[in-house]
Amino acid sequence: MIKVAIVGTGTVSKHLQQEFAATQVVEVTAVLQSRDETRSDSLKELEANKQDKRADMYIIAVSDDAIAKVSEQFSNTEKLVVHTSGSVAMHVLPTGIRRGVFYPLQTFSKDRAVDFQAVPICVEAENKEDLVLLKRLGAAVSQTVYEISSEQRKSLHLGAVFVNNFTNHMYQIGHGICEQNDVPFDILKPLIKETSAKIDSLEPLKAQTGPAKRGDEKTIENQLGQLTNVTHKEVYRILTKSIKETYGKEL
Amino acid sequence: MIKVAIVGTGTVSKHLQQEFAATQVVEVTAVLQSRDETRSDSLKELEANKQDKRADMYIIAVSDDAIAKVSEQFSNTEKLVVHTSGSVAMHVLPTGIRRGVFYPLQTFSKDRAVDFQAVPICVEAENKEDLVLLKRLGAAVSQTVYEISSEQRKSLHLGAVFVNNFTNHMYQIGHGICEQNDVPFDILKPLIKETSAKIDSLEPLKAQTGPAKRGDEKTIENQLGQLTNVTHKEVYRILTKSIKETYGKEL
């Protein structure tokens, strides 16, 4: 049995609690509150609870900015201490202790179930035994566990901003255009699904279509004229430019 | 039986031929070649074939730019003439004839099968009987048929550029970042799937996450520093600005 204490009570913490509870090999010995790391009562509670001797490791699942501060509480522990962030380096955790990262690469929403078995877990640790432990922990809840350095994780997180955050913004602009012109956004949903399904069989470089790829200036000019939001016009322009550059078109 | 002659031999034509052939209610009476509308032999062939009296309608499935030119060949027909484009208005077809549009809103690739039943068909026609005919034709191959005006179709097509073409470019930038930093793009695929699956339960405005949404300037600056491609930096900047504006953040 791997015994973990989870620090934090946000969305990632809740998903981890739930997933670990459903396994036969992981036990959550404690969930330590540290929602607001500036509140002294919350820190005191953390102080008391971290004496919990049962846990093999502490999983710090708090917001990126709070990781350094919250983890200071664990600067004397002999247990493994990991955080769950995509963008924070491992060395932000206190020096001199056993450090690691347990990063589930997925977008978690409060109200939406996630198939955790399909979520890639990126693990990192300073020593070999801890890496083995984190791989076992990952394998208990997911089919794919990757050993990823802090440097690689930073790149993955940047990639994730493009394929997730920025893509969702594309959906949002599309949604707005539909609303403004009184057509149901539902009509675009099968296209959205097909665009993402395609990545399994066709790499994005080969899947590109559309006026920018074709260099179809007439359509580009017409569509720029259709857009009423100045920033969305800029978005259209720079993405068109970026696609053209990708395919070596003259600008 | 609805009898159609299809003009053009590209990807959309091939998909339509295949889908119509699989139904019990549509017969493709002819496929007329017009791949290069400037070649006189191709036009002559078209001229000869368009005398085909069996078809109830001509479906002009050629590139956007060629629609006007190719459809001139049908300026004297008594049959219904439709094109299949998202961005071309119905009135581009010759005046004085029965005109319409049969636009399957999906991204078609040569080498990839598409579940046509899930593809929304947007139809438009000048007279009521033709609209009924196009709706029947659509229902023969798809579960969803929408009556959409030329103006609305233009908006849908613009929306499609954002949710499909630009989204695929986001995947492509993400793919490049992974390659450059020696991490497998596969790690991002479950995230891509979840981002698109979310639109069924959560509208994009509510699904937005990430540094731009949070106004997390530290991460934004770090990530801009990570990008080596100048145009991709611009893309990151303008999309961050656009997301901030959407959520009313100070710039």
Interface residues (C-beta under 8 A of the other chain):
Chain A: D64 D65 S87 L105 Q106 T107 S109 D111 R112 V114 A118 V119 P120 C122 T144 Y146 I148 E151 Q152 K154 S155 L156 H157 L158 G159 A160 V161 F162 V163 N164 N165 F166 T167 N168 H169 M170 Y171 Q172 I173 G174 H175 I177 C178 Q180 N181 D182 V183 P184 F185 D186 I187 L188 K189 P190 L191 I192 K193 E194 T195 S196 A197 K198 I199 D200 S201 L202 E203 P204 L205 A207 Q208 T209 G210 P211 A212 K213 D216 K218 T219 N222 Q223 Q226 L227 T231 H232 E234 V235 Y236 I238 L239 K241 S242 I243 E245 T246
Chain B: D64 D65 S87 L105 Q106 T107 S109 D111 R112 V114 A118 V119 P120 C122 T144 Y146 I148 E151 Q152 K154 S155 L156 H157 L158 G159 A160 V161 F162 V163 N164 N165 F166 T167 N168 H169 M170 Y171 Q172 I173 G174 H175 I177 C178 Q180 N181 D182 V183 P184 F185 D186 I187 L188 K189 P190 L191 I192 K193 E194 T195 S196 A197 K198 I199 D200 S201 L202 E203 P204 L205 A207 Q208 T209 G210 P211 A212 K213 D216 K218 T219 N222 Q223 Q226 L227 T231 H232 E234 V235 Y236 I238 L239 K241 S242 I243 E245 T246
